[in-house]
Amino acid sequence: EAELIAKEAKAKLRAVLLKAKLQDFVQAGQVYICRFEVSNNDYFKFVYRQRKAKLPHEGLWPEHWQAKGDSGLRFYAEGRGLHPVGGVTYQNALAYCAWRTEEWRQEVPGVRVRLPTVKEWEAAARGATERAYPWGEEWDPDRLIFKRTDAEGSAGSRGEAAESLAGHTPETKILHMSGNVAEWTQTPGEDDE
C-alpha cells in the first residue's frame, strides 16, 4: 500500500511539473532541480502575490529594483524580465521556496520546494564525472555569463535565465551552474565558512 501511495504522489508531482513545463526540471539524485535560475518575472510574481494577499512583502524587493509612481511596487530594469533575479537575500530565497511550495501543494499534497544542499548543487553542476566546471576540466569564459568590462570600462550584463552559451552540465542540461548570478544553497559552502 505504501508503494502505491508513493507512485500516486510521484504521478501527481509529475503532473505539476508538466504544468510548470516538465522540460524545465531535471532529476539530480533524489531531487528535481530547475534547469533555469528564477527570473525577474517569476520573482516579481511572487512578491506581487504576497502583497496582494496582504502578507509582509516590503523586505522581499531586491534593493536595485526601482519604485515607479506611488503604487508601492518596485520593478526590475526594462527588458530584464527573463534575466535571473539578483540581489535576493538568503531569507528571501527561503520565502520564495515556501511560496512555491504552497502553490504546488494545492495540486500535490506533501510536495516541498527548497534550496538544494551544497552536495546536491555540486553533483548537479559537476555531473557524473565530477568535472572542475560544468562543461569540462578547462576554464572557458565563452561558456558562461559573468560581469565583463571592456576597454572603455563598460560592464557587460547578465544573460537571460534560459540562455545557454553551451556552459550547461551535459547530463542534466542545467544552465548557469557557473557564472551569471550566485545561487543560494541550504547548507554553507566552503567559501561561506
VOLUM-138805 format. One record per atom (N, C-alpha, C): x, y, z; residue number from 0; residue in three letters; atom name. Coordinates in steps of 0.001 Angstrom, whole numbers, plus 500000, padded with zeros to 6 digits. Each point is the difference from the previous one (the first is absolute). Layout:
SITE   east  north     up pos code site
SITE      X      Y      Z NUM  ALA   CA
...
//
This chain:
SITE   east  north     up pos code site
SITE 500828 498801 500000   0  GLU    N
SITE 499172 501199 500000   0  GLU   CA
SITE 500870 501260 500000   0  GLU    C
SITE 501088 500007 500789   1  ALA    N
SITE 500894 501156 500043   1  ALA   CA
SITE 500613 500252 498628   1  ALA    C
SITE 500314 498914 499274   2  GLU    N
SITE 500581 500137 498665   2  GLU   CA
SITE 498996 500643 499040   2  GLU    C
SITE 498722 499632 500109   3  LEU    N
SITE 498951 500568 499164   3  LEU   CA
SITE 499844 501494 500297   3  LEU    C
SITE 500006 500371 501271   4  ILE    N
SITE 499892 501408 500389   4  ILE   CA
SITE 501183 500781 499450   4  ILE    C
SITE 501212 499442 500087   5  ALA    N
SITE 501199 500660 499478   5  ALA   CA
SITE 499890 500189 498490   5  ALA    C
SITE 499478 498987 499280   6  LYS    N
SITE 499829 500114 498546   6  LYS   CA
SITE 498991 501083 499662   6  LYS    C
SITE 498901 500070 500760   7  GLU    N
SITE 498986 501031 499764   7  GLU   CA
SITE 500581 501390 500245   7  GLU    C
SITE 500773 500154 501078   8  ALA    N
SITE 500614 501290 500309   8  ALA   CA
SITE 500973 500408 498899   8  ALA    C
SITE 500773 499035 499501   9  LYS    N
SITE 500950 500291 498931   9  LYS   CA
SITE 499261 500405 498714   9  LYS    C
SITE 498872 499327 499724  10  ALA    N
SITE 499199 500341 498815  10  ALA   CA
SITE 499432 501413 500132  10  ALA    C
SITE 499548 500367 501208  11  LYS    N
SITE 499469 501347 500210  11  LYS   CA
SITE 501107 501042 499843  11  LYS    C
SITE 501191 499714 500530  12  LEU    N
SITE 501118 500921 499854  12  LEU   CA
SITE 500338 500170 498525  12  LEU    C
SITE 500010 498916 499272  13  ARG    N
SITE 500273 500071 498561  13  ARG   CA
SITE 498973 500878 499300  13  ARG    C
SITE 498725 499905 500407  14  ALA    N
SITE 498947 500823 499412  14  ALA   CA
SITE 500255 501484 500273  14  ALA    C
SITE 500428 500321 501229  15  VAL    N
SITE 500306 501393 500335  15  VAL   CA
SITE 501189 500484 499185  15  VAL    C
SITE 501033 499164 499902  16  LEU    N
SITE 501175 500386 499226  16  LEU   CA
SITE 499650 500156 498520  16  LEU    C
SITE 499098 499170 499490  17  LEU    N
SITE 499551 500160 498618  17  LEU   CA
SITE 499339 501350 499810  17  LEU    C
SITE 499151 500352 500953  18  LYS    N
SITE 499323 501293 499940  18  LYS   CA
SITE 501015 501134 500048  18  LYS    C
SITE 501060 499820 500763  19  ALA    N
SITE 501046 501014 500134  19  ALA   CA
SITE 501100 499777 498969  19  ALA    C
SITE 499681 499319 498931  20  LYS    N
SITE 500948 499665 498931  20  LYS   CA
SITE 501011 498977 500490  20  LYS    C
SITE 499644 498749 499949  21  LEU    N
SITE 500844 498906 500489  21  LEU   CA
SITE 501416 500071 499445  21  LEU    C
SITE 500147 500445 498746  22  GLN    N
SITE 501340 500049 499418  22  GLN   CA
SITE 500895 500992 500741  22  GLN    C
SITE 499412 500841 500856  23  ASP    N
SITE 500790 500948 500766  23  ASP   CA
SITE 500600 499376 501259  23  ASP    C
SITE 499616 498758 500336  24  PHE    N
SITE 500484 499346 501211  24  PHE   CA
SITE 500721 498712 499645  24  PHE    C
SITE 501071 499742 500733  25  VAL    N
SITE 500739 498754 499796  25  VAL   CA
SITE 500224 499341 501347  25  VAL    C
SITE 500027 498690 499991  26  GLN    N
SITE 500263 499278 501235  26  GLN   CA
SITE 501505 499920 500188  26  GLN    C
SITE 500440 500428 501161  27  ALA    N
SITE 501416 499942 500366  27  ALA   CA
SITE 500060 499266 501330  27  ALA    C
SITE 500280 498711 499949  28  GLY    N
SITE 499954 499181 501213  28  GLY   CA
SITE 498564 499830 500443  28  GLY    C
SITE 499716 500345 501253  29  GLN    N
SITE 498656 499839 500560  29  GLN   CA
SITE 499142 501252 499852  29  GLN    C
SITE 500536 501061 499397  30  VAL    N
SITE 499256 501256 499892  30  VAL   CA
SITE 499831 500405 498542  30  VAL    C
SITE 499032 500870 499773  31  TYR    N
SITE 499823 500614 498689  31  TYR   CA
SITE 500542 501419 500091  31  TYR    C
SITE 500761 500400 498999  32  ILE    N
SITE 500566 501341 499958  32  ILE   CA
SITE 499551 500659 498709  32  ILE    C
SITE 499609 501271 500121  33  CYS    N
SITE 499604 500743 498806  33  CYS   CA
SITE 501248 500265 499167  33  CYS    C
SITE 499854 499877 498687  34  ARG    N
SITE 501138 500227 499109  34  ARG   CA
SITE 500401 501468 499944  34  ARG    C
SITE 499107 500893 500410  35  PHE    N
SITE 500237 501435 499883  35  PHE   CA
SITE 499953 500675 501364  35  PHE    C
SITE 500682 501116 500097  36  GLU    N
SITE 499909 500817 501204  36  GLU   CA
SITE 498617 500642 500060  36  GLU    C
SITE 499597 500438 501172  37  VAL    N
SITE 498735 500713 500154  37  VAL   CA
SITE 500153 501343 499280  37  VAL    C
SITE 499070 500289 499110  38  SER    N
SITE 500078 501243 499223  38  SER   CA
SITE 499410 501167 500787  38  SER    C
SITE 500306 501215 499548  39  ASN    N
SITE 499394 501188 500589  39  ASN   CA
SITE 498474 499920 499924  39  ASN    C
SITE 499470 499519 498862  40  ASN    N
SITE 498547 499860 499857  40  ASN   CA
SITE 499418 499091 501077  40  ASN    C
SITE 500630 498844 500217  41  ASP    N
SITE 499503 499052 501003  41  ASP   CA
SITE 500079 500588 501402  41  ASP    C
SITE 501092 500659 500294  42  TYR    N
SITE 500172 500554 501338  42  TYR   CA
SITE 499016 501150 500234  42  TYR    C
SITE 499758 500809 498965  43  PHE    N
SITE 499024 501087 500117  43  PHE   CA
SITE 498615 499419 500303  43  PHE    C
SITE 499644 498925 499314  44  LYS    N
SITE 498703 499356 500235  44  LYS   CA
SITE 499874 499566 501463  44  LYS    C
SITE 501067 499443 500539  45  PHE    N
SITE 500016 499587 501400  45  PHE   CA
SITE 499742 501190 500928  45  PHE    C
SITE 500780 501082 499841  46  VAL    N
SITE 499845 501152 500895  46  VAL   CA
SITE 498625 500640 499805  46  VAL    C
SITE 499572 500117 498748  47  TYR    N
SITE 498703 500610 499715  47  TYR   CA
SITE 498862 499208 500653  47  TYR    C
SITE 500061 498673 499938  48  ARG    N
SITE 498948 499189 500623  48  ARG   CA
SITE 500045 500082 501523  48  ARG    C
SITE 501187 500130 500575  49  GLN    N
SITE 500099 500205 501443  49  GLN   CA
SITE 499317 501312 500375  49  GLN    C
SITE 500290 501037 499203  50  ARG    N
SITE 499428 501329 500245  50  ARG   CA
SITE 498484 499962 499851  50  ARG    C
SITE 499528 499373 498934  51  LYS    N
SITE 498565 499919 499722  51  LYS   CA
SITE 499265 499251 501119  51  LYS    C
SITE 500647 498984 500569  52  ALA    N
SITE 499404 499228 501096  52  ALA   CA
SITE 500168 500710 501346  52  ALA    C
SITE 500536 501234 499947  53  LYS    N
SITE 500221 500800 501210  53  LYS   CA
SITE 500943 499315 500995  53  LYS    C
SITE 500972 499278 499446  54  LEU    N
SITE 501041 499367 500803  54  LEU   CA
SITE 501228 500908 499997  54  LEU    C
SITE 500875 499867 500981  55  PRO    N
SITE 501212 500838 500006  55  PRO   CA
SITE 500776 499818 498696  55  PRO    C
SITE 500365 501119 499388  56  HIS    N
SITE 500697 499908 498713  56  HIS   CA
SITE 501065 501075 499804  56  HIS    C
SITE 499987 501043 500812  57  GLU    N
SITE 500924 501113 499782  57  GLU   CA
SITE 501461 499567 499937  57  GLU    C
SITE 500429 499127 500874  58  GLY    N
SITE 501393 499570 500020  58  GLY   CA
SITE 500361 499002 498913  58  GLY    C
SITE 499025 499615 499184  59  LEU    N
SITE 500254 499006 498955  59  LEU   CA
SITE 500550 500606 498709  59  LEU    C
SITE 499776 501303 499797  60  TRP    N
SITE 500456 500627 498758  60  TRP   CA
SITE 501527 500052 499956  60  TRP    C
SITE 500625 499576 498896  61  PRO    N
SITE 501448 500208 499868  61  PRO   CA
SITE 500299 501506 500053  61  PRO    C
SITE 501069 500377 500675  62  GLU    N
SITE 500308 501416 500214  62  GLU   CA
SITE 500156 500787 498702  62  GLU    C
SITE 500501 499372 498969  63  HIS    N
SITE 500245 500734 498759  63  HIS   CA
SITE 498742 500176 499150  63  HIS    C
SITE 498884 499379 500367  64  TRP    N
SITE 498752 500229 499282  64  TRP   CA
SITE 499484 501379 500382  64  TRP    C
SITE 499462 500729 499035  65  GLN    N
SITE 499590 501383 500213  65  GLN   CA
SITE 498490 500134 500162  65  GLN    C
SITE 499601 500892 500922  66  ALA    N
SITE 498582 500328 500171  66  ALA   CA
SITE 499587 500903 498846  66  ALA    C
SITE 498783 499795 499517  67  LYS    N
SITE 499457 500859 498940  67  LYS   CA
SITE 498650 500514 500485  67  LYS    C
SITE 499890 501295 500078  68  GLY    N
SITE 498758 500590 500482  68  GLY   CA
SITE 499810 499720 501479  68  GLY    C
SITE 498762 500082 500447  69  ASP    N
SITE 499722 499789 501423  69  ASP   CA
SITE 499221 498717 500247  69  ASP    C
SITE 500143 499034 499102  70  SER    N
SITE 499265 498736 500125  70  SER   CA
SITE 500565 499099 501093  70  SER    C
SITE 501231 500265 500415  71  GLY    N
SITE 500657 499126 500969  71  GLY   CA
SITE 500702 498825 499341  71  GLY    C
SITE 499849 499876 498684  72  LEU    N
SITE 500670 498926 499259  72  LEU   CA
SITE 501393 500446 499597  72  LEU    C
SITE 500893 499040 499903  73  ARG    N
SITE 501350 500258 499501  73  ARG   CA
SITE 500182 499139 498758  73  ARG    C
SITE 500836 500471 499090  74  PHE    N
SITE 500170 499310 498728  74  PHE   CA
SITE 501473 499813 499661  74  PHE    C
SITE 500273 498911 499286  75  TYR    N
SITE 501337 499739 499478  75  TYR   CA
SITE 500188 500857 498752  75  TYR    C
SITE 501215 500094 499513  76  ALA    N
SITE 500310 500817 498828  76  ALA   CA
SITE 499226 499507 498779  76  ALA    C
SITE 499576 500934 499193  77  GLU    N
SITE 499240 499672 498792  77  GLU   CA
SITE 500779 499033 499122  77  GLU    C
SITE 499297 499024 499468  78  GLY    N
SITE 500618 499013 499133  78  GLY   CA
SITE 500714 498883 500741  78  GLY    C
SITE 499889 499957 501332  79  ARG    N
SITE 500716 498998 500798  79  ARG   CA
SITE 499073 498975 500650  79  ARG    C
SITE 498786 499875 499519  80  GLY    N
SITE 499048 499068 500599  80  GLY   CA
SITE 500455 498554 499989  80  GLY    C
SITE 500707 499601 498949  81  LEU    N
SITE 500450 498610 499898  81  LEU   CA
SITE 501387 499783 500589  81  LEU    C
SITE 500620 501074 500446  82  HIS    N
SITE 501315 499867 500642  82  HIS   CA
SITE 499802 499428 501407  82  HIS    C
SITE 501010 499313 500520  83  PRO    N
SITE 499867 499456 501362  83  PRO   CA
SITE 499938 501131 501011  83  PRO    C
SITE 499201 499795 501011  84  VAL    N
SITE 499903 501004 501057  84  VAL   CA
SITE 501295 499999 500796  84  VAL    C
SITE 500485 501162 500315  85  GLY    N
SITE 501200 500140 500813  85  GLY   CA
SITE 499668 500839 501227  85  GLY    C
SITE 500897 500019 500956  86  GLY    N
SITE 499789 500818 501176  86  GLY   CA
SITE 498952 499452 500951  86  GLY    C
SITE 499778 498699 499955  87  VAL    N
SITE 499032 499360 500887  87  VAL   CA
SITE 500748 499465 501214  87  VAL    C
SITE 499521 500318 501174  88  THR    N
SITE 500651 499517 501215  88  THR   CA
SITE 499680 498521 500210  88  THR    C
SITE 500754 499387 500884  89  TYR    N
SITE 499755 498596 500341  89  TYR   CA
SITE 498575 499826 500534  89  TYR    C
SITE 499582 500898 500893  90  GLN    N
SITE 498650 499918 500567  90  GLN   CA
SITE 498937 500152 498918  90  GLN    C
SITE 500247 500870 499024  91  ASN    N
SITE 499041 500180 498907  91  ASN   CA
SITE 499949 498778 499093  91  ASN    C
SITE 501146 499349 499809  92  ALA    N
SITE 500023 498764 499210  92  ALA   CA
SITE 499173 498918 500694  92  ALA    C
SITE 500128 499921 501320  93  LEU    N
SITE 499193 499034 500763  93  LEU   CA
SITE 498513 500340 499902  93  LEU    C
SITE 499674 501297 500062  94  ALA    N
SITE 498598 500425 499889  94  ALA   CA
SITE 499440 499648 498629  94  ALA    C
SITE 500803 500163 498941  95  TYR    N
SITE 499568 499630 498650  95  TYR   CA
SITE 499706 498496 499940  95  TYR    C
SITE 500869 499193 500574  96  CYS    N
SITE 499796 498546 500017  96  CYS   CA
SITE 498709 499649 500739  96  CYS    C
SITE 499749 500661 501129  97  ALA    N
SITE 498780 499738 500772  97  ALA   CA
SITE 498759 500370 499186  97  ALA    C
SITE 500057 501125 499304  98  TRP    N
SITE 498878 500430 499151  98  TRP   CA
SITE 499753 498994 498875  98  TRP    C
SITE 501077 499575 499333  99  ARG    N
SITE 499870 499036 498892  99  ARG   CA
SITE 499466 498677 500534  99  ARG    C
SITE 500427 499595 501188 100  THR    N
SITE 499490 498777 500628 100  THR   CA
SITE 498491 500096 500174 100  THR    C
SITE 499523 501105 500558 101  GLU    N
SITE 498551 500161 500229 101  GLU   CA
SITE 499229 499987 498690 101  GLU    C
SITE 500549 500617 498962 102  GLU    N
SITE 499336 499986 498690 102  GLU   CA
SITE 499854 498574 499478 102  GLU    C
SITE 501048 499216 500107 103  TRP    N
SITE 499980 498644 499463 103  TRP   CA
SITE 499257 499022 500892 103  TRP    C
SITE 499963 500276 501295 104  ARG    N
SITE 499299 499092 500927 104  ARG   CA
SITE 498503 499975 499752 104  ARG    C
SITE 499484 500997 499354 105  GLN    N
SITE 498584 499999 499652 105  GLN   CA
SITE 499689 498814 499093 105  GLN    C
SITE 500993 499589 499216 106  GLU    N
SITE 499812 498877 499086 106  GLU   CA
SITE 500692 498724 500466 106  GLU    C
SITE 501083 500140 500726 107  VAL    N
SITE 500755 498831 500460 107  VAL   CA
SITE 500266 500130 501493 107  VAL    C
SITE 499105 499447 500831 108  PRO    N
SITE 500233 500075 501444 108  PRO   CA
SITE 501356 499380 500346 108  PRO    C
SITE 500732 500673 500867 109  GLY    N
SITE 501282 499467 500442 109  GLY   CA
SITE 501195 500445 499187 109  GLY    C
SITE 499788 500623 498839 110  VAL    N
SITE 501150 500452 499210 110  VAL   CA
SITE 500700 501122 500751 110  VAL    C
SITE 501312 500074 499852 111  ARG    N
SITE 500774 501026 500689 111  ARG   CA
SITE 501047 500568 499056 111  ARG    C
SITE 499994 501300 499849 112  VAL    N
SITE 501015 500683 499209 112  VAL   CA
SITE 501000 500576 500993 112  VAL    C
SITE 501278 499755 499753 113  ARG    N
SITE 501037 500489 500895 113  ARG   CA
SITE 501267 500280 499217 113  ARG    C
SITE 500900 500660 500654 114  LEU    N
SITE 501317 500208 499411 114  LEU   CA
SITE 500748 498674 500047 114  LEU    C
SITE 500848 499737 499000 115  PRO    N
SITE 500789 498769 500062 115  PRO   CA
SITE 501096 500124 501054 115  PRO    C
SITE 500460 498866 500495 116  THR    N
SITE 501166 500018 500877 116  THR   CA
SITE 501232 500259 499133 116  THR    C
SITE 501107 500342 500600 117  VAL    N
SITE 501240 500185 499236 117  VAL   CA
SITE 500336 498716 499247 117  VAL    C
SITE 499848 498871 500668 118  LYS    N
SITE 500314 498706 499379 118  LYS   CA
SITE 499114 499756 498770 118  LYS    C
SITE 498700 500273 500108 119  GLU    N
SITE 499083 499823 498863 119  GLU   CA
SITE 500351 500961 498873 119  GLU    C
SITE 500291 501245 500364 120  TRP    N
SITE 500322 501008 498993 120  TRP   CA
SITE 501288 499633 499267 120  TRP    C
SITE 501020 499606 500743 121  GLU    N
SITE 501267 499635 499361 121  GLU   CA
SITE 499858 498769 499123 121  GLU    C
SITE 499212 499019 500433 122  ALA    N
SITE 499782 498801 499182 122  ALA   CA
SITE 499312 500383 498693 122  ALA    C
SITE 499027 500904 500076 123  ALA    N
SITE 499306 500439 498787 123  ALA   CA
SITE 500935 500812 499102 123  ALA    C
SITE 500879 500802 500588 124  ALA    N
SITE 500907 500843 499217 124  ALA   CA
SITE 501150 499208 499388 124  ALA    C
SITE 500582 499098 500768 125  ARG    N
SITE 501199 499284 499548 125  ARG   CA
SITE 499694 498766 499167 125  ARG    C
SITE 498780 499503 500098 126  GLY    N
SITE 499632 498819 499234 126  GLY   CA
SITE 500598 498724 500573 126  GLY    C
SITE 499791 498920 499287 127  ALA    N
SITE 500411 498672 500467 127  ALA   CA
SITE 501516 499869 500146 127  ALA    C
SITE 500756 500750 499207 128  THR    N
SITE 501459 499873 500050 128  THR   CA
SITE 500649 501020 500929 128  THR    C
SITE 499201 500781 500712 129  GLU    N
SITE 500486 501002 500954 129  GLU   CA
SITE 501032 500935 499382 129  GLU    C
SITE 499625 500555 498842 130  ARG    N
SITE 500873 500922 499274 130  ARG   CA
SITE 500275 501269 500817 130  ARG    C
SITE 501052 500711 499646 131  ALA    N
SITE 500334 501273 500647 131  ALA   CA
SITE 498961 501063 499651 131  ALA    C
SITE 499501 499985 498769 132  TYR    N
SITE 498992 500942 499526 132  TYR   CA
SITE 498848 499192 499405 132  TYR    C
SITE 498816 500565 499913 133  PRO    N
SITE 498876 499231 499462 133  PRO   CA
SITE 500272 499389 498617 133  PRO    C
SITE 500786 500654 499169 134  TRP    N
SITE 500262 499546 498637 134  TRP   CA
SITE 501255 499149 499870 134  TRP    C
SITE 500867 499981 500993 135  GLY    N
SITE 501239 499216 499888 135  GLY   CA
SITE 501061 500458 500988 135  GLY    C
SITE 501252 499696 499683 136  GLU    N
SITE 501113 500288 500915 136  GLU   CA
SITE 500677 501336 499748 136  GLU    C
SITE 499817 500561 498820 137  GLU    N
SITE 500702 501235 499640 137  GLU   CA
SITE 499098 501221 500116 137  GLU    C
SITE 500542 501086 500553 138  TRP    N
SITE 499290 501266 500100 138  TRP   CA
SITE 499724 500531 498600 138  TRP    C
SITE 498783 500429 499731 139  ASP    N
SITE 499631 500556 498705 139  ASP   CA
SITE 499010 501138 500235 139  ASP    C
SITE 500475 501254 499996 140  PRO    N
SITE 499119 501128 500296 140  PRO   CA
SITE 498866 500180 498988 140  PRO    C
SITE 500121 499390 498832 141  ASP    N
SITE 498931 500108 499006 141  ASP   CA
SITE 498812 499093 500309 141  ASP    C
SITE 500126 499155 501027 142  ARG    N
SITE 498918 499079 500355 142  ARG   CA
SITE 499162 500481 501179 142  ARG    C
SITE 500277 501192 500486 143  LEU    N
SITE 499213 500489 501115 143  LEU   CA
SITE 499797 501499 499885 143  LEU    C
SITE 499062 500485 500775 144  ILE    N
SITE 499704 501424 500020 144  ILE   CA
SITE 500505 500539 501329 144  ILE    C
SITE 500822 501025 499924 145  PHE    N
SITE 500486 500640 501218 145  PHE   CA
SITE 500208 501464 499687 145  PHE    C
SITE 500195 500789 501019 146  LYS    N
SITE 500156 501434 499797 146  LYS   CA
SITE 501314 500249 499287 146  LYS    C
SITE 499898 500580 498829 147  ARG    N
SITE 501177 500274 499190 147  ARG   CA
SITE 500196 501508 499903 147  ARG    C
SITE 501212 500416 499885 148  THR    N
SITE 500283 501418 499802 148  THR   CA
SITE 500837 500115 498741 148  THR    C
SITE 499554 500865 499080 149  ASP    N
SITE 500761 500173 498768 149  ASP   CA
SITE 501034 501121 500173 149  ASP    C
SITE 500702 500352 498920 150  ALA    N
SITE 501075 500985 500060 150  ALA   CA
SITE 499522 501363 500508 150  ALA    C
SITE 498726 500351 499729 151  GLU    N
SITE 499461 501279 500463 151  GLU   CA
SITE 499453 499915 501421 151  GLU    C
SITE 500067 498843 500617 152  GLY    N
SITE 499503 499859 501362 152  GLY   CA
SITE 498526 499671 500088 152  GLY    C
SITE 499350 499701 498869 153  SER    N
SITE 498577 499664 500015 153  SER   CA
SITE 499822 498562 500458 153  SER    C
SITE 499121 499811 500939 154  ALA    N
SITE 499754 498651 500514 154  ALA   CA
SITE 498995 499290 499124 154  ALA    C
SITE 500236 498725 499757 155  GLY    N
SITE 499037 499168 499294 155  GLY   CA
SITE 498864 499664 500939 155  GLY    C
SITE 498969 499381 499481 156  SER    N
SITE 498857 499695 500862 156  SER   CA
SITE 499798 498502 500106 156  SER    C
SITE 499229 499608 501008 157  ARG    N
SITE 499637 498595 500138 157  ARG   CA
SITE 499131 499627 498810 157  ARG    C
SITE 500031 498734 499663 158  GLY    N
SITE 499167 499518 498918 158  GLY   CA
SITE 498668 499502 500524 158  GLY    C
SITE 499111 499664 499099 159  GLU    N
SITE 498692 499500 500389 159  GLU   CA
SITE 500141 498675 500736 159  GLU    C
SITE 499036 499727 500868 160  ALA    N
SITE 500043 498785 500808 160  ALA   CA
SITE 500024 498750 499127 160  ALA    C
SITE 499374 500049 498829 161  ALA    N
SITE 499931 498835 499122 161  ALA   CA
SITE 501036 500044 498876 161  ALA    C
SITE 500965 500913 500072 162  GLU    N
SITE 501044 500112 498992 162  GLU   CA
SITE 501117 499027 500322 162  GLU    C
SITE 500459 499229 499016 163  SER    N
SITE 500918 498908 500288 163  SER   CA
SITE 501479 500317 499873 163  SER    C
SITE 500475 500445 498874 164  LEU    N
SITE 501427 500196 499730 164  LEU   CA
SITE 500797 498703 500092 164  LEU    C
SITE 499369 498874 499911 165  ALA    N
SITE 500654 498688 500042 165  ALA   CA
SITE 500734 499761 501308 165  ALA    C
SITE 499650 500704 501061 166  GLY    N
SITE 500650 499822 501288 166  GLY   CA
SITE 499193 499163 500962 166  GLY    C
SITE 499045 499265 499487 167  HIS    N
SITE 499145 499183 500867 167  HIS   CA
SITE 500695 498689 500383 167  HIS    C
SITE 499431 499355 501008 168  THR    N
SITE 500482 498683 500388 168  THR   CA
SITE 499446 499003 498993 168  THR    C
SITE 500850 499263 499262 169  PRO    N
SITE 499521 499134 498915 169  PRO   CA
SITE 498929 498977 500408 169  PRO    C
SITE 500159 499349 501154 170  GLU    N
SITE 499052 498958 500393 170  GLU   CA
SITE 498616 500555 500305 170  GLU    C
SITE 499950 501172 500610 171  THR    N
SITE 498723 500529 500470 171  THR   CA
SITE 499469 501169 499189 171  THR    C
SITE 500858 500646 499253 172  LYS    N
SITE 499660 501205 499238 172  LYS   CA
SITE 499614 501162 500905 172  LYS    C
SITE 500451 499971 501277 173  ILE    N
SITE 499756 501121 500907 173  ILE   CA
SITE 500924 501138 499589 173  ILE    C
SITE 499432 501193 499852 174  LEU    N
SITE 500762 501144 499530 174  LEU   CA
SITE 500595 500823 501142 174  LEU    C
SITE 501068 500697 499692 175  HIS    N
SITE 500606 501003 500879 175  HIS   CA
SITE 500440 499457 501351 175  HIS    C
SITE 500480 498767 500021 176  MET    N
SITE 500536 499463 501244 176  MET   CA
SITE 501365 500625 500277 176  MET    C
SITE 500496 500759 499037 177  SER    N
SITE 501206 500793 500168 177  SER   CA
SITE 499720 501315 499281 177  SER    C
SITE 500169 501108 500676 178  GLY    N
SITE 499723 501292 499383 178  GLY   CA
SITE 498576 500465 500241 178  GLY    C
SITE 499657 501110 499363 179  ASN    N
SITE 498722 500698 500127 179  ASN   CA
SITE 499832 500487 501430 179  ASN    C
SITE 498975 499607 500730 180  VAL    N
SITE 499842 500469 501382 180  VAL   CA
SITE 500364 498869 500961 180  VAL    C
SITE 500321 500364 501213 181  ALA    N
SITE 500319 498998 501023 181  ALA   CA
SITE 498718 499335 500484 181  ALA    C
SITE 500091 498739 500345 182  GLU    N
SITE 498851 499260 500511 182  GLU   CA
SITE 500161 499760 501490 182  GLU    C
SITE 498881 500004 500700 183  TRP    N
SITE 499990 499639 501408 183  TRP   CA
SITE 499831 498504 500127 183  TRP    C
SITE 500566 499430 501036 184  THR    N
SITE 499768 498599 500332 184  THR   CA
SITE 499536 499928 501441 184  THR    C
SITE 499454 498851 500359 185  GLN    N
SITE 499510 499773 501359 185  GLN   CA
SITE 501115 499966 501026 185  GLN    C
SITE 501144 499513 499576 186  THR    N
SITE 501125 499818 500903 186  THR   CA
SITE 501152 500897 499564 186  THR    C
SITE 500801 500472 500941 187  PRO    N
SITE 501115 500881 499600 187  PRO   CA
SITE 501035 499248 499193 187  PRO    C
SITE 500588 500699 499027 188  GLY    N
SITE 501070 499422 499208 188  GLY   CA
SITE 501329 500351 500611 188  GLY    C
SITE 501077 499528 499390 189  GLU    N
SITE 501347 500257 500522 189  GLU   CA
SITE 500277 501501 500109 189  GLU    C
SITE 499541 500774 499018 190  ASP    N
SITE 500269 501442 499999 190  ASP   CA
SITE 499200 500731 501081 190  ASP    C
SITE 498949 499374 500527 191  ASP    N
SITE 499141 500650 500993 191  ASP   CA
SITE 500496 499811 501422 191  ASP    C
SITE 500948 499125 500189 192  GLU    N
SITE 500441 499690 501361 192  GLU   CA
SITE 501113 500896 500469 192  GLU    C
//
